[in-house]
Amino acid sequence: MRTAGIVFSILGIVGTLVFGIQAIQQTETFSFFGIDIGISQANWTPVIVSAIILVIGIVMMSFGRRSATN
């Protein structure tokens, strides 16, 4: 279970970074009365799913440690 948690964590980190950078690059900004306003046309769903996979991996690693010590 701990090995699967490590795999999920690595996939979650990589996915969050890759999709997060893509989403940030799809954001446009403009100035309105001296205030910078950003408009995002990105699809944030892959970033959210990657973050959830990362959390699942961390939880699986913690349960793997607990069961190994018992």
N, C-alpha and C positions, 0 to 999 in steps of 0.2 A: 504494500500500500504506500510505503514511503517512496519507492521508486516511481510509481505512477504520479505521486504528488510532485516530485521533482520535475518530471516531464511536463506536467500541466503548468507548473510555475514558469518553466523556461518558455513554453509556448505562449503563455499569457504575457510575459515580459516582452518577448519579441513582437507579438501581435499588437500590444498596446503602443510600443514605440513606433512601429512601421505605420500602423493606421493613424496614430496620433499625429505623426509628422505630415502624412498626407492630408489630414483634416485641417491642420494649421495652415498648410500651403494653399488651401482652397478658400481661405478667409481673405476678404477684401476690406480695406479700411479707407475712409474718407474723412475729411475735416468739415465740421459744421459748427460755425461760430467759435472756432478755436478748440473744439472738442473732437477728439478722434473717435469715430464710430466704426465698429467692425461688423461686417455682415458675413456670416458663414453660409456657404452653399454646400458644405460637406455633409456626408452621411456619417453620423456619429455612432450608428449601430455597431459596426465592427469594433470600434474602440470600447464600447460598453461590454460587448460579448467577451473581448480579450481580457478586460479587467475582471469580469466574473470568473473566467477560467483561471486567472491568476489567484484569485481569492480561494477558489475550490482547491487549487494545488497547495496553497499554504495550509488550508484546513486538513487536507489529506496527509501532508507531511507531519503536522502536529499530532494527528491521530496515530500515525505510524510510529512515532516516538513513544507515545503513551503505551501502545500495545506491546512494543518491544521491551519496555522496562517492566511490565507486569508479568 
